[in-house]
Amino acid sequence: MLVLGLIFVLISVVVLVAALMGGSSDPVEFDLGVGTFGTTSVTVFLLGAATVLVFVIGLEMTRSGIRREGRRRKEKKELHRLSERYDNERKGEKGETSDSTIADADDSESTRDLE
């Protein structure tokens, strides 16, 4: 994936340089309904590139937020399960603590950290 990503970055740099060097300075007019907007073709290209960049950043932020929420949900579920297990064992032993319960909880945490 890293190599493929680097190839895409190089291709995009080549396209950007080609568009900037080979782009014409002919005026381009856009009719927006309430008026016209005049610019050059290079400016239109750069505005499109900026739009795509903002879109990709938004997608990446959304993806990272979804992943973070999934990790939080999984951790909350694991903590709830351990809490219930601990409460059940405490009720069964009538107030006595068990070293195996604490060791099991430690093992579970270390296993979760490795994932």
C-alpha positions in Angstrom: 0.0 0.0 0.0 2.9 2.4 0.8 4.4 1.9 -2.7 1.0 2.3 -4.4 0.4 5.5 -2.4 3.8 6.9 -3.4 3.1 6.1 -7.0 -0.2 8.0 -6.8 1.5 11.0 -5.2 4.1 11.1 -7.9 1.4 10.8 -10.7 -0.5 13.7 -9.1 2.6 15.9 -8.9 3.3 15.2 -12.5 -0.3 16.1 -13.5 -0.2 19.3 -11.4 3.1 20.5 -12.9 1.9 19.7 -16.4 -1.4 21.5 -15.9 0.4 24.6 -14.4 3.0 24.7 -17.2 0.8 23.7 -20.1 -2.4 25.5 -19.0 -3.5 28.3 -21.2 -4.1 31.8 -19.8 -7.3 32.1 -21.9 -10.0 33.7 -20.0 -12.9 31.5 -18.9 -16.3 32.9 -17.9 -18.9 31.2 -15.8 -22.5 32.2 -15.8 -23.8 31.8 -12.3 -27.3 33.0 -13.0 -26.9 36.2 -11.0 -23.8 37.3 -12.8 -20.7 36.1 -14.6 -17.4 35.0 -13.1 -14.2 35.4 -15.1 -11.0 33.5 -14.5 -8.3 31.4 -16.3 -8.3 27.7 -16.9 -5.4 27.2 -14.5 -7.4 28.8 -11.7 -10.3 26.4 -12.5 -7.9 23.5 -12.3 -6.5 24.7 -9.0 -10.0 25.2 -7.5 -10.9 21.7 -8.6 -7.7 20.3 -7.0 -8.4 22.2 -3.8 -12.0 20.8 -3.7 -10.7 17.2 -4.1 -8.2 17.8 -1.4 -10.8 19.1 1.1 -13.0 16.1 0.1 -10.3 13.6 0.8 -9.4 15.2 4.1 -13.0 15.0 5.1 -13.2 11.4 4.2 -10.1 10.6 6.2 -11.3 12.4 9.2 -14.6 10.6 9.0 -12.8 7.2 8.7 -10.6 7.9 11.7 -13.5 9.0 13.8 -15.4 5.8 13.0 -12.4 3.7 13.9 -11.8 5.6 17.1 -15.5 5.2 18.1 -15.3 1.4 17.3 -12.2 1.1 19.6 -14.0 3.0 22.4 -17.1 0.8 22.0 -15.0 -2.4 22.1 -13.1 -1.2 25.2 -16.3 -0.1 27.0 -17.9 -3.6 26.2 -14.8 -5.3 27.6 -14.8 -3.2 30.7 -18.4 -3.9 31.3 -17.9 -7.6 30.9 -14.9 -7.6 33.3 -17.0 -5.5 35.8 -19.9 -8.0 35.7 -17.5 -10.9 36.0 -15.8 -9.3 39.0 -19.2 -8.5 40.6 -20.4 -12.1 40.1 -17.3 -13.6 41.6 -17.4 -11.2 44.6 -21.0 -12.2 45.2 -20.1 -15.9 45.0 -17.2 -15.7 47.4 -19.1 -13.5 49.9 -16.6 -10.8 50.2 -13.4 -12.8 49.7 -11.0 -11.7 47.0 -9.5 -14.2 44.6 -6.0 -13.9 43.2 -7.1 -15.8 40.1 -9.7 -13.2 39.3 -7.2 -10.4 39.4 -4.7 -12.5 37.4 -7.5 -13.3 34.8 -8.3 -9.6 34.5 -4.6 -8.8 34.0 -4.3 -11.5 31.3 -7.4 -10.2 29.6 -5.9 -6.6 29.5 -2.6 -7.7 28.1 -4.3 -9.8 25.4 -6.4 -6.8 24.5 -3.4 -4.6 24.3 -1.8 -7.0 21.8 -4.7 -6.7 19.4 
